[in-house]
Amino acid sequence: MKTFHQYENFKVTEDDRGVVTVSINVPGRPLNVITPEVMNELAAIIAAIEHSEGVRAVVFESGKESGFLAGADVSIIAGIDSPDEATRLIVTGQSLFQRIAWLPMPTILVIDGPCLGGGLEWALACDYRIARNSSHTKIGLPEIQLGLIPGWGGTQRLPRLVGTHVAMDMILTGKHFGAHAAMRIGLVDLAVDPDDWDAARQRFVDSVLAGRVTRRLSWRSRLVAALSRSRIGRHAVFKMASGKVARKSEHYPALPAAMRAMQASFDSGPMGYQIEREEFVKLLSTPTSKHLLSLFFARENARKLSTWTTTPSSVVHDNPIRRVGVIGAGAMGAGIAQLSAVRDFEVVVKEVNVDLLREGHARIEKLMMSVANRQSWSEEKRSRTLGRIEYTTSPEDMRGCDLIIEAVVEKASVKADVFAEMDRIVSPDSVLASNTSSLSVTRMSDSTMRPHRVAGLHFFNPVHRMELVEVVRCDGTDEATVARLVGFVKAMGKTPVVTADRPGFLVNRVLFPYLGEAVRMLREGYQADAIDREVRRFGMPMGPLELIDQVGLDVAMHVAGSLDTVCAGVNEVVAPLTRMVDAGQLGKKSGGGFYRYRNGKKGKPFDLALDHSGDVHLPSEHDFAADGLTLTQRRLVYPMLIEAVTCHQEHVVDLPWAIDLAMVLGTGFAPFRGGPLHMVDAIGLKRVVHNCERLRHLYGDRFAAPDELVGMAERGECYFGRAELGPVMS
């Protein structure tokens, strides 16, 4: 075995067959990323291979167990401050991967774990790709989620490999594939089960050396790829995609940019790389990319233990949560239990009687079957995962749990009784957590002898899809408990935001004034579909009245009632909601709320006549400072801006970026705007204060600008500095 020159980020060896193995292991990083140093060393390695005799094949692999490559170092991309610097970065990457593509001997890239962004673009430059079939393998191009496009040849090579239709879907959505799914579409040549991994890799290399490798695609994949490579097929795919992205193009310019770059891969030949490069550089200076990059760093910061507590990580490691007790197996409890088992925790699910336990068991089985089918699990893996869950009606069976999460009915007295019972049963080191969305967890802790080990864990519905979890710090919660729960949330694959125990915590506190304003507007004579349509145009995934229907009017009514001490005019909203709930109009789950529903699909809105009479009288646009919003949007969005500022002012969450992240992850607040506090900065604090005063004059004191906002506007301050807002380019 011959070893090449020693590198900081790579190990390069050559065996007796003439196979060179290039193993990447970036020091000090949990995952490999591409940095300028990595690119310089890889360029030197490629140069050495180009000038070596007797090399018959090159294998690229990871020297880390965590995976091949997570892409480029995003902090370097965000730190670019000129178009020239951006151009140099893209040219360097494109040229390096083109040199790999031009190597005269076959090249094989081995994927075990993440292979994302620049990692996949590296793989696309190789002749062959093989992937390990494990849950950790994720293959994709997620750049669109940062408001960017692949810039190192991804838009050029991927359509030619898998066809325009599949490439379009991957690049425009940022979706990733596992090993078997990637093999089905022709993205990898071989998917290997873990038990056969080492031997299969060697057999594949031997087959490449012998010239015996053939790509195995289903007839359907071959047909789709062939059609999308033809001129007529490509035209149809691009025309269809153009219609789908047209509505989002204004706010997400990376979508049409990606399509232009992909189209150039067929129509412009080598010039396609230049078009890809130019589109990337233009996107890097857009507000959308700045805000999405800011959210990326916010998510990374939220997952760091040091963000939320001074407790060392050793506390989490020395006292880990291994066994989770879930009390209540309704929609939320079942979701938490199922996800806990998927994430390798031992789980005990408790219900009050056998019938409810049987129903909860069925919910969990259904959720597990869904994820098993989606991820192509083997029957053995599904059975093993389900086997991590025990079911009981006996409180004593919770004794060995390190964490208890109650997800019972939203009644303070019932939850307090659960906590008191568990306090007597579980170990003194065990943590008691509530999944309540609005009730005081501190009051629940009063029923225990361990207030320092009590907190909230507010998961959002549906649990398996919603990324945010609010970790609610009670008045008596100690730092070690916060640390353990933040670690648990991370282990669940979620993003934690630690909030104070205040009514509504953060997300519901900020969200409710917006939902309440929509109900008020409906009472004044606005049409439900007109309200929701304006908010979708603003960038929310659905309108406020649609959202209430999805959540349930009974749930919204309950949350609203808990906010009467912190939000003005709550009773004006609770009253009409109560009448609708009393009439059986609970939203989607009852077949009707603000809209009619049939087989789960939204139909026309009801003519509710909520106390309104006469026509709607709109104020003049000239009364307001320019903020890019329509009159309807302004009235609905400003309550969120005001409440986000108020939550910061009252220290519900002290970190502005965490408030914005929570609202994007928890409510779908338009990501391209960065979040409510980013939006306040973008409009300008003085303009926001002026518009709040106009809205207060028209609609009442609930629109009064918070003292913090007024003071910051007078001092010329803002919430985010240049580094947090993203790169500023001329």
C-alpha positions in Angstrom: 0.0 0.0 0.0 1.5 3.3 -1.1 0.8 6.5 0.8 1.0 9.8 -1.1 2.0 13.2 0.4 0.5 13.9 3.8 -2.4 16.4 3.8 -4.2 18.1 6.6 -7.7 17.2 5.3 -7.1 14.1 3.3 -5.4 10.7 3.4 -4.3 9.4 0.0 -3.2 5.8 -0.6 -2.6 3.5 -3.6 -3.0 -0.3 -3.5 -1.4 -3.0 -5.5 -4.1 -2.9 -8.2 -3.4 0.7 -8.9 -6.5 2.0 -7.1 -6.0 5.4 -5.4 -8.2 6.0 -2.4 -8.8 9.7 -1.4 -10.3 9.9 2.1 -11.5 13.2 3.3 -11.4 14.0 7.1 -11.6 17.7 7.9 -10.1 18.1 11.4 -12.2 19.8 14.1 -15.5 19.3 12.3 -18.3 16.9 13.2 -19.1 16.6 9.5 -16.8 17.2 6.5 -17.4 20.5 4.8 -15.7 22.2 1.8 -13.4 25.0 2.8 -10.8 26.9 0.8 -8.1 24.7 2.4 -10.0 21.6 1.4 -10.3 22.8 -2.2 -6.6 23.7 -2.4 -5.5 20.3 -1.1 -8.0 18.5 -3.4 -6.6 20.4 -6.3 -3.1 19.3 -5.4 -4.2 15.7 -5.1 -5.9 15.8 -8.5 -2.8 17.3 -10.0 -0.7 14.5 -8.5 -3.1 11.9 -9.9 -3.0 13.6 -13.3 0.7 13.2 -13.4 0.9 9.7 -11.9 1.5 6.6 -14.0 -0.2 3.3 -13.4 -3.3 4.7 -11.6 -6.3 2.5 -12.8 -9.1 4.0 -10.7 -9.7 6.7 -8.1 -12.1 6.2 -5.1 -13.3 9.2 -3.1 -14.6 8.4 0.4 -15.0 9.9 3.9 -12.6 9.2 6.7 -15.4 10.2 9.2 -18.2 7.9 10.4 -20.6 10.9 10.3 -20.8 10.9 6.5 -19.2 11.9 3.3 -19.7 15.7 3.0 -22.3 18.2 4.2 -21.5 20.7 1.4 -19.6 24.0 1.4 -18.9 25.8 4.7 -21.9 28.1 4.8 -20.1 30.7 6.9 -17.7 31.3 4.1 -20.5 31.8 1.6 -22.2 34.2 4.0 -19.0 36.1 4.5 -18.5 36.9 0.9 -18.8 40.7 0.5 -18.3 41.3 -3.2 -19.4 39.8 -6.5 -15.8 39.3 -7.6 -15.1 37.2 -4.5 -18.2 35.2 -5.1 -17.2 34.7 -8.8 -13.8 33.5 -7.8 -15.2 30.9 -5.3 -17.6 29.5 -7.9 -15.0 29.4 -10.7 -12.6 27.5 -8.4 -15.2 24.9 -7.5 -16.4 24.5 -11.1 -12.9 24.1 -12.4 -11.8 21.6 -9.7 -14.8 19.3 -10.3 -14.3 19.6 -14.1 -10.8 18.4 -13.6 -12.2 15.4 -11.7 -14.6 14.7 -14.6 -11.7 14.8 -17.1 -9.5 12.3 -15.3 -8.6 9.6 -17.7 -9.2 6.7 -15.3 -12.6 5.8 -13.8 -13.6 7.6 -10.6 -15.9 6.2 -7.9 -17.4 8.2 -5.1 -18.5 6.3 -1.9 -21.5 7.7 0.0 -22.1 6.8 3.6 -24.2 9.4 5.5 -24.8 12.9 4.2 -23.8 13.8 0.6 -25.3 17.2 0.2 -24.7 20.4 -1.8 -21.1 20.6 -2.9 -20.7 17.0 -1.8 -23.2 15.8 -4.4 -21.7 18.1 -7.0 -18.4 16.4 -6.4 -20.1 13.1 -6.7 -21.8 14.1 -10.0 -18.3 14.9 -11.5 -17.3 11.2 -10.9 -18.1 8.3 -13.2 -19.7 6.1 -10.6 -21.4 6.6 -7.2 -22.3 3.9 -4.6 -24.3 4.5 -1.4 -24.8 2.7 1.9 -28.5 2.0 2.5 -28.9 3.5 6.0 -31.1 6.1 7.6 -28.1 8.4 7.8 -27.6 8.5 4.0 -29.0 11.7 2.6 -28.2 12.7 -1.0 -29.4 16.0 -2.3 -28.9 19.7 -3.3 -30.4 21.9 -0.6 -29.0 25.2 -1.8 -32.5 26.5 -2.7 -33.2 26.5 1.1 -30.6 29.3 1.4 -32.0 31.3 -1.5 -29.2 30.0 -3.8 -28.7 27.4 -6.5 -26.0 24.8 -6.9 -23.0 26.6 -8.2 -20.3 24.0 -8.8 -22.0 22.2 -11.8 -25.0 20.7 -10.1 -27.5 22.4 -12.4 -25.5 21.2 -15.4 -24.7 17.6 -14.6 -27.7 16.5 -12.6 -30.3 17.0 -15.5 -28.1 15.0 -17.8 -27.7 12.1 -15.3 -31.3 11.7 -14.0 -33.4 13.6 -16.5 -34.9 17.1 -16.4 -38.0 16.2 -14.5 -36.2 14.5 -11.5 -33.4 17.1 -11.5 -36.0 19.9 -11.4 -37.8 18.4 -8.5 -34.6 17.9 -6.6 -33.1 21.3 -7.2 -36.3 23.4 -6.8 -37.4 21.7 -3.6 -34.0 20.8 -2.0 -35.3 17.3 -1.3 -32.9 14.5 -0.5 -32.9 10.8 -1.2 -31.8 7.7 0.6 -29.6 5.1 -1.1 -32.3 2.9 -2.7 -34.4 5.8 -3.9 -31.3 7.4 -5.4 -30.5 4.2 -7.2 -34.0 4.0 -8.6 -33.7 7.4 -10.3 -30.1 6.7 -11.5 -28.4 9.1 -9.1 -26.2 6.3 -7.7 -25.2 3.1 -9.4 -25.5 0.8 -6.4 -27.2 0.8 -3.0 -25.6 -1.5 -0.5 -27.1 -2.9 2.7 -24.9 -2.2 5.8 -24.2 -5.9 6.4 -22.5 -6.2 3.0 -20.9 -2.8 2.9 -17.2 -3.5 2.9 -17.3 -6.5 0.6 -19.8 -4.9 -1.8 -17.5 -1.8 -2.2 -14.6 -4.0 -3.1 -16.7 -6.0 -5.6 -17.9 -2.8 -7.2 -14.3 -1.5 -7.6 -13.3 -4.9 -9.1 -16.2 -4.7 -11.6 -15.2 -1.1 -12.6 -11.6 -2.3 -13.2 -12.9 -5.2 -15.3 -15.3 -2.9 -17.2 -18.4 -4.9 -16.1 -20.5 -2.2 -14.4 -24.0 -1.7 -15.9 -26.5 0.8 -14.6 -29.7 -0.8 -13.5 -32.8 1.5 -13.9 -36.4 0.5 -13.9 -38.2 0.8 -17.3 -40.2 3.7 -15.9 -37.1 5.6 -14.8 -35.5 5.0 -18.2 -38.6 6.3 -20.0 -38.9 9.4 -17.8 -35.2 10.2 -18.2 -35.3 9.7 -22.0 -38.4 11.9 -22.4 -37.0 14.7 -20.3 -33.7 14.6 -22.2 -35.6 15.1 -25.5 -36.2 18.6 -26.7 -40.0 18.2 -26.7 -39.9 16.5 -23.3 -37.7 19.2 -21.8 -39.9 21.9 -23.2 -42.9 20.3 -21.5 -41.1 19.9 -18.2 -39.9 23.5 -18.1 -43.3 24.9 -19.1 -45.0 23.0 -16.4 -42.4 24.0 -13.8 -42.6 27.6 -14.8 -46.3 27.7 -14.1 -45.7 26.2 -10.7 -43.0 28.6 -9.6 -44.4 31.7 -11.1 -46.3 32.8 -8.0 -43.3 32.3 -5.8 -40.7 33.7 -8.1 -41.0 37.3 -6.8 -40.1 36.3 -3.2 -37.9 33.3 -4.1 -35.8 34.4 -7.1 -33.6 31.2 -6.8 -36.5 29.2 -8.3 -36.5 30.8 -11.8 -32.7 31.2 -11.6 -32.3 27.4 -11.1 -34.6 26.8 -14.1 -32.6 29.2 -16.3 -29.3 27.4 -15.3 -30.8 24.0 -15.9 -32.2 25.0 -19.3 -28.7 26.3 -20.2 -27.2 22.9 -19.5 -28.9 21.6 -22.6 -29.2 24.8 -24.7 -25.9 26.6 -24.1 -23.3 23.8 -23.9 -20.2 24.8 -21.9 -21.8 28.3 -21.5 -24.2 26.7 -19.1 -21.5 26.8 -16.4 -21.1 30.5 -16.9 -24.9 31.0 -16.6 -25.0 28.9 -13.4 -22.1 31.0 -12.0 -23.8 34.4 -12.9 -27.1 33.3 -11.4 -25.4 32.2 -8.2 -23.6 35.5 -7.8 -26.7 37.6 -8.4 -28.7 35.5 -5.9 -26.1 36.0 -3.1 -26.9 39.7 -3.0 -30.7 39.3 -2.7 -32.6 40.0 0.6 -34.1 36.6 0.3 -30.7 34.9 0.4 -29.5 37.1 3.2 -32.6 36.3 5.3 -32.5 32.5 4.6 -28.8 32.4 5.5 -29.5 34.3 8.7 -32.2 31.6 9.5 -29.6 28.9 8.7 -27.2 30.3 11.3 -30.1 30.8 13.8 -31.0 27.2 13.5 -27.3 26.2 14.0 -27.1 28.4 17.1 -30.4 27.1 18.5 -29.0 23.6 18.5 -25.9 24.6 20.5 -26.3 23.8 24.2 -24.1 26.9 25.1 -26.8 29.2 23.5 -29.3 28.3 26.2 -27.4 27.4 29.4 -24.0 27.7 31.0 -24.2 24.1 32.1 -21.4 22.1 30.6 -22.3 19.3 28.1 -20.9 16.8 30.5 -24.0 17.1 32.6 -26.1 15.9 29.6 -23.6 13.1 28.9 -23.3 12.0 32.5 -27.1 11.9 33.1 -28.6 11.1 29.7 -32.3 10.6 28.9 -32.7 7.1 27.6 -36.2 6.1 28.7 -39.1 8.4 27.9 -42.6 8.1 29.5 -45.5 9.6 27.5 -48.7 10.0 29.4 -51.7 10.4 27.0 -51.8 8.8 23.6 -53.9 11.2 21.7 -52.6 12.9 18.5 -49.7 14.7 20.3 -48.8 11.9 22.7 -48.8 9.3 19.9 -46.6 11.6 17.8 -44.1 12.1 20.6 -44.0 8.4 21.4 -43.5 7.3 17.8 -40.8 9.8 17.1 -39.0 8.9 20.4 -38.9 5.3 19.3 -37.6 6.2 15.8 -34.8 8.2 17.5 -33.8 5.1 19.5 -35.3 6.0 22.9 -37.0 3.4 25.0 -40.6 4.5 25.4 -43.5 3.8 27.8 -46.9 5.0 26.8 -49.6 5.3 29.5 -53.4 5.8 29.2 -56.1 5.9 31.8 -57.9 2.8 30.5 -57.5 -0.1 28.1 -59.8 1.3 25.4 -57.9 4.6 25.1 -54.6 2.7 25.2 -55.8 0.5 22.3 -56.7 3.6 20.3 -53.3 5.2 21.1 -51.5 2.0 20.1 -53.3 2.1 16.7 -52.3 5.7 16.2 -48.6 4.9 16.9 -48.7 1.9 14.6 -50.2 4.0 11.8 -47.5 6.7 12.2 -44.8 4.1 12.3 -46.1 2.4 9.1 -46.1 5.7 7.4 -42.4 6.4 8.1 -41.5 2.8 7.4 -43.1 3.0 3.9 -41.6 6.5 3.2 -38.1 5.4 4.2 -38.3 1.9 2.8 -37.6 0.1 6.1 -37.2 -3.6 6.3 -39.8 -5.5 8.3 -37.1 -6.3 10.8 -36.4 -2.6 11.4 -40.0 -1.7 11.7 -40.6 -4.5 14.3 -37.4 -3.5 16.2 -38.5 0.1 16.4 -42.0 -0.7 17.5 -40.5 -3.1 20.0 -39.0 -0.1 21.8 -42.5 1.0 22.9 -44.3 -0.5 25.9 -48.0 0.2 26.7 -49.6 0.4 30.1 -52.4 1.7 32.2 -50.4 1.4 35.4 -48.6 4.5 36.8 -46.0 2.2 38.4 -44.7 1.1 35.0 -43.3 4.7 34.5 -40.9 4.2 37.4 -37.7 3.7 35.3 -38.3 6.7 33.0 -35.7 9.5 32.9 -38.2 11.9 31.3 -42.0 12.0 31.7 -43.9 14.0 29.0 -47.5 14.6 29.8 -49.8 15.1 26.8 -53.2 14.8 28.5 -56.3 17.0 28.2 -55.6 20.8 28.4 -56.9 21.2 32.0 -54.6 22.6 34.6 -56.0 20.5 37.4 -55.6 17.2 35.4 -52.1 18.0 34.5 -51.2 19.0 38.1 -52.6 15.6 39.2 -50.4 13.8 36.7 -47.3 15.6 37.9 -48.1 14.9 41.5 -48.5 11.2 40.8 -45.4 11.0 38.7 -43.4 12.9 41.3 -44.1 10.2 43.8 -43.2 7.4 41.4 -40.2 8.3 39.3 -36.6 8.8 40.4 -35.6 12.2 41.9 -33.3 12.7 38.9 -36.1 12.3 36.4 -37.5 15.3 34.6 -41.3 16.1 34.4 -42.3 18.0 31.3 -45.6 19.2 30.0 -46.6 19.4 26.3 -49.1 22.2 27.1 -49.4 24.9 24.5 -50.6 27.7 26.9 -51.1 26.7 30.5 -48.6 27.7 33.3 -46.0 25.0 33.8 -44.8 26.7 36.9 -48.2 26.2 38.5 -48.0 22.5 37.6 -44.6 22.3 39.3 -46.2 23.5 42.5 -47.8 20.0 42.8 -44.4 18.4 43.0 -41.4 18.2 45.3 -39.0 18.9 42.4 -39.8 22.3 40.8 -36.2 22.4 39.7 -36.8 19.3 37.5 -40.0 20.5 35.9 -40.3 22.3 32.5 -42.4 22.5 29.4 -41.7 20.7 26.1 -44.1 22.2 23.6 -44.1 20.1 20.5 -46.1 21.3 17.5 -48.6 19.3 15.5 -47.9 17.2 13.6 -44.9 16.1 15.7 -43.1 14.3 12.9 -43.2 17.3 10.6 -42.8 20.4 12.8 -39.2 21.1 13.5 -39.6 23.5 16.4 -39.9 22.5 20.1 -40.3 25.2 22.8 -38.4 24.3 25.9 -40.3 26.2 28.6 -38.2 27.3 31.6 -40.3 27.6 34.7 -39.5 30.0 37.6 -37.8 27.1 39.4 -36.3 25.1 36.6 -32.5 24.6 37.1 -29.8 24.9 34.4 -29.1 21.2 34.4 -32.7 20.4 33.5 -32.7 23.0 30.7 -29.5 21.4 29.4 -30.9 17.9 29.5 -34.1 18.9 27.7 -32.2 20.9 25.0 -30.1 17.8 24.5 -33.2 15.6 24.2 -34.8 17.9 21.7 -31.6 17.8 19.5 -31.5 14.0 19.8 -35.1 14.0 18.6 -34.0 15.8 15.4 -35.8 19.0 16.4 -34.7 22.6 16.9 -35.1 23.9 20.5 -35.9 27.5 21.5 -35.9 28.1 25.2 -38.7 30.4 26.4 -39.9 31.8 29.7 -43.0 30.4 31.3 -45.4 33.2 30.2 -48.9 32.8 28.8 -48.7 31.4 25.3 -44.9 31.1 25.6 -43.5 32.6 22.4 -45.1 31.2 19.2 -48.8 31.3 20.4 -48.2 34.6 22.1 -47.0 36.2 18.8 -49.5 34.3 16.6 -52.7 35.0 18.5 -53.0 38.8 17.8 -52.7 38.0 14.1 -55.4 35.3 14.2 -57.6 37.5 16.4 -57.3 40.4 14.0 -58.5 38.2 11.2 -61.6 37.2 13.3 -62.3 40.9 14.0 -62.0 41.8 10.3 -64.5 39.0 9.5 -66.9 40.6 12.0 -66.5 43.9 10.2 -67.5 42.5 6.9 -64.3 41.3 5.3 -64.6 38.1 3.3 -62.7 35.0 4.7 -61.1 34.0 1.4 -60.1 37.7 0.7 -58.3 37.8 4.1 -56.5 34.5 3.6 -55.6 35.3 0.0 -53.8 38.5 1.1 -51.8 36.7 3.7 -50.7 34.0 1.3 -49.5 36.8 -1.0 -47.5 38.1 1.9 -45.8 34.7 2.0 -47.5 32.7 4.7 -48.3 29.1 3.8 -52.0 29.6 4.6 -54.2 32.4 5.8 -55.1 33.0 9.4 -58.7 31.7 9.1 -57.5 28.6 7.3 -55.0 28.1 10.0 -57.7 28.3 12.8 -59.7 25.7 10.9 -56.7 23.4 10.7 -55.8 23.8 14.4 -59.4 23.6 15.5 -61.7 26.4 16.7 -62.0 24.8 20.1 -58.2 24.7 20.5 -57.9 28.3 19.3 -60.6 29.4 21.7 -58.8 27.7 24.6 -55.4 29.3 23.7 -57.1 32.7 23.3 -58.6 32.4 26.7 -55.3 31.8 28.3 -53.9 35.0 26.9 -56.3 37.5 28.4 -53.7 38.8 30.8 -51.1 39.7 28.1 -53.1 40.5 24.9 -55.7 43.3 24.7 -59.2 42.7 23.6 -59.1 38.9 23.8 -62.9 38.6 24.7 -63.8 40.3 21.4 -62.3 37.2 19.7 -63.2 34.5 22.2 -66.9 35.4 22.0 -67.5 34.6 18.2 -65.2 31.6 18.5 -67.3 30.3 21.4 -70.5 30.7 19.5 -69.1 28.7 16.5 -67.7 26.0 18.8 -71.1 25.7 20.6 -72.7 25.3 17.2 -70.4 22.4 16.4 -68.2 24.3 13.9 -64.8 23.2 15.1 -63.0 23.5 11.7 -61.6 20.9 9.4 -62.1 18.0 11.9 -65.9 18.7 12.1 -66.4 19.4 8.4 -66.9 23.1 8.9 -65.4 26.2 10.5 -64.7 29.3 8.6 -64.7 27.1 5.5 -66.7 24.0 4.4 -64.7 20.8 4.2 -65.5 17.6 2.3 -63.2 14.5 2.6 -60.6 16.8 4.2 -60.5 19.2 1.3 -61.3 22.9 1.8 -64.3 24.3 0.0 -66.1 27.6 0.0 -66.2 29.8 3.1 -69.4 30.0 5.2 -71.3 33.2 5.2 -71.0 33.6 8.9 -72.4 37.1 9.4 -70.4 37.6 12.6 -72.2 40.7 13.8 -71.1 42.8 10.9 -73.3 45.2 8.9 -72.6 47.5 6.0 -69.6 47.8 3.8 -65.9 47.7 4.8 -64.4 51.1 5.0 -60.7 51.1 4.2 -58.3 53.8 5.3 -56.2 55.7 2.8 -52.8 54.3 1.8 -51.4 57.8 2.1 -51.8 57.7 5.8 -49.0 55.1 6.1 -45.2 55.1 5.6 -44.2 52.8 2.8 -43.5 49.2 4.0 -44.3 47.1 1.0 -47.6 45.9 2.4 -51.2 46.3 1.3 -53.8 47.7 3.7 -55.1 44.3 4.6 -51.7 42.7 5.0 -50.6 45.6 7.2 -53.5 45.2 9.6 -52.8 41.5 10.0 -49.0 41.4 10.1 -48.4 44.4 12.4 -49.9 42.6 15.4 -47.2 39.9 15.0 -44.5 42.5 14.7 -45.7 44.3 17.8 -46.1 41.2 19.8 -42.6 39.9 18.7 -41.1 43.2 20.0 -43.1 42.9 23.2 -41.9 39.3 23.8 -38.3 40.6 23.4 -39.0 43.5 25.7 -40.5 41.2 28.4 -37.7 38.7 28.1 -39.9 35.8 27.0 -37.0 35.1 24.7 -33.9 37.4 24.9 -32.4 36.6 21.5 -34.0 38.4 18.5 -32.8 35.7 16.1 -34.4 33.0 18.2 -37.8 34.9 18.1 -37.6 35.0 14.3 -36.5 31.4 14.0 -39.3 30.2 16.2 -41.9 32.1 14.2 -40.6 30.7 10.9 -40.4 27.1 12.1 -43.5 27.2 14.3 -45.9 29.2 12.1 -44.4 29.3 8.6 -43.8 33.1 8.9 -42.6 34.0 5.4 -39.0 32.7 5.5 -37.8 35.0 2.8 -38.6 37.9 5.1 -36.4 36.4 7.9 -39.0 36.7 10.7 -40.9 39.5 12.3 -37.9 41.3 13.9 -35.9 41.1 10.6 -39.0 42.6 9.0 -39.1 45.4 11.5 -35.4 46.2 10.6 -36.1 45.9 6.9 -39.0 48.4 7.0 -37.2 50.7 9.4 -38.1 51.2 13.1 -39.2 54.8 12.6 -41.6 53.7 9.8 -43.0 50.9 11.9 -43.6 53.2 14.8 -45.4 55.7 12.5 -47.6 53.0 11.0 -48.4 51.6 14.5 -49.6 55.0 15.5 -51.9 55.3 12.5 -53.3 51.8 13.1 -53.8 52.6 16.8 -55.7 55.7 15.8 -57.9 53.7 13.4 -58.4 50.4 15.3 -57.5 50.8 19.0 -54.7 50.7 21.5 -53.8 47.1 20.7 -51.7 48.6 17.8 -49.7 50.9 20.1 -45.9 50.6 19.5 -44.1 48.9 22.4 -41.8 51.2 24.5 -38.7 49.2 23.3 -39.6 49.9 19.7 -40.1 53.6 20.2 -36.9 53.9 22.2 -34.8 52.0 19.6 -36.3 54.1 16.8 -35.4 57.3 18.5 -31.8 56.1 19.1 -31.5 54.9 15.5 -30.9 51.3 16.6 -32.0 48.0 15.0 -32.2 44.4 16.0 -29.7 42.9 13.7 -26.2 44.0 12.8 -24.6 43.4 9.4 -23.2 40.0 10.2 -26.7 38.7 11.3 -28.5 40.2 8.3 -26.1 38.5 5.9 -23.7 39.7 3.2 -24.0 43.2 1.9 -22.8 43.4 -1.7 -22.4 46.4 -4.0 
